[in-house]
Amino acid sequence: MPRLALVVNEPPPYRIPVFNRLAALPGLDVRVIFCCRREPNRHWNLPEIKFDHMFLRERIRTVNGRYIHNNPDVLIALGKFDPHVVVGNGFNPTHLYARLWTLLRRRAYVPMTDGTLTSEKNLGPIHQRLRRFVYERASALIAASKGGLALYRSYGVDDWRCYLSCLCIDNRLYKCNAQQPSKPWDFLFCGRLESGKAPEFALRVAEQCARRLERKIRLLIVGSGSLEQSLKQQSDRLSDLIDTHFHGFAQQEELPALYQSARLFLFPTRADVWGVVANEACAAGLPVIVSPHAGVAGELVVDGKNGFVRELDLDQWTACALKLLQHPARCAAFGRHSELLVEPYHFDAAARGIAEATDAALTTAAKNPQAVVRRPA
């Protein structure tokens, strides 16, 4: 039976169900090798892990706010499992050790990325050359979005070598039922309270809508971070215009009810390779206003269909929000479209993408005689 090893930074809650389904597929022996149990800024509860897995000895450095994993013991872990295919989800030193192992053992390596052309546009020449080296020699490649496919294409990778494994949630948990009570919040912001997520911009949109509508706007902010205190001070100054509630960090099981309590989701990120919060909002039947700096823009959130895609211009966001707040029928239609657009993004589809890439890696020699892959007996 073919053996597949996935080398992953940490166990995120939206990927564990995918790996559970992948491991349950017949004819494939799966082991996930995690660089750490939890990165320092993560506080989420994790779903049950049902797949074979192991944790490497933690070695994390912080560089420019990013966590860098350096686990040389991944070489020992791979040697013991002896996989026929290795999937790596990044370019940390740990993933490069895994790539080296596949070269030495003449096994297939499949890079997997959430990145896009936009998220990687500022990479330096060394990082670009490293990616080109890995991508050009990869047996197959996995992307989380169409933006990821475009990224691979920019490195000269043929489309037939690329597979999609979407970022997704359990859509059923977020679906509103027929007895859903009225929505007390006009706007919902959900995310880390850091400058990159632009929560202060959401507050300003709420302020402008209140002034235009000449009524109080109700804003629910879910999340925690370094800006929490300053946001609370701003909201206090605007208390005559906005009724703002800070929920704090929410665990996965709390999120469906929070999304269902709002009419419109604000996602003013300055940089997000995808944005799983948009999956959550769409599954809950919310229209979404998003910046073009999120991977979901144009894919899961389609301008004029289930939301609006706008640069972080206050007047534009206010106008878009008012189009929905002042027209409940349009808001409801956008919400229904959100539910339809998010349907294809589910765990089985994500697992299938990884399995198809694995199968392609095992049969690559037939398509590319220069690739040498030892196949299972």
Buried (B, 14 or more C-beta within 10 A) or exposed (E): EBBBBBBBBBBBBBBBBBBBBBBEBEEBBBBBBBBBEBBEEBEBEBBEBEBBBEBBEBBBEEEEEEBBBBBEEBBEBBEEBEBBBBBBBBBBBBBBBBBBBBEEBEBBBBBBBBBBBBBBEEBEEEEEEBBBEBBEBBBBBBBBBEBBBEBBBBBEBEEEBBBBBBBBBBBEBBBBEEEEEEBEBBBBBBBBBBEBBBBBBBBBBBBBBBEBBEEBBBBBBBBBBEBBEEBEEBBEEBEEBBBBEBBEBBEBEEBBEBBBBBBBBBBBBBEBBBBBBBBBBBBBBBBBBBBBBBBBBBBBBBBEBBBBBBEBEEEBBBBBBBBBBEEEEEBBBBBEBBBEBBEEBBBEBBBBBBBBBBBBBBBBBEEEEEBEBEEEE
